[in-house]
């Protein structure tokens, strides 16, 4: 869920379950295979059990991926189950290296409960708003 990381909207790669959903909702097999082939060819299809994806995430952190100081990095999963998934996958330590620590569960930072904006960000917003109102 995108609210778990404070976003209003999120885009997720397509996986097998997505294609299964297409089948379950009446799309014919030819259509499902065509969609899957297209997405795979364009590197938009993910097989979450494939260890190469985890490697890409962890390598990004090891190669110096970092967050900007103005990025809020609290992490509010929808439930403790999500934390267990992150722990089991081995990704939680990498999120923590980026500053994303579990702040609690449910609707927290996604509804504005994360404190004030960075002062420079707030000033930039005010400047833009003053030009359009």
Steps between C-alpha positions, in 0.01 A plus 500: 500500500636839408376662824745277684782714370317831515393531137158583367538272199740226405581289199591139546662265252278230359553146627344158446212580732408796282486277192301243700255778584458573130412134445258495793319804369430348161793598280582227251827310518640657182450848649659400832806354329535806279484733801754293691737481201480874441567582864792258522653638179482851644635396842172590669427149628637390836543155646526585866643164598796554269808588709636732230245765601610496862859528381417814302344666805783411733770594248345843454546569871848352504598717202399814685128554439385753756204718578502877480487689830154636416355152445294371790611149573255360750350165409145412606398156375132417501561219748770307682466232232665735250790546742535122518510486117773765493698315767461162327609646166808656656403845370424670831867566588550668162197721552636588842839592348309752288335638815163327459418375848167360613310788660182307572221325316204619299419853391777716633738686274279447197237730648743768608592374846874531448574849622565820309658520158865591462526881518644536146228276356233699681641830366509363145134397524402840638686674218324297231161547666550876523555512124180315413253655744 
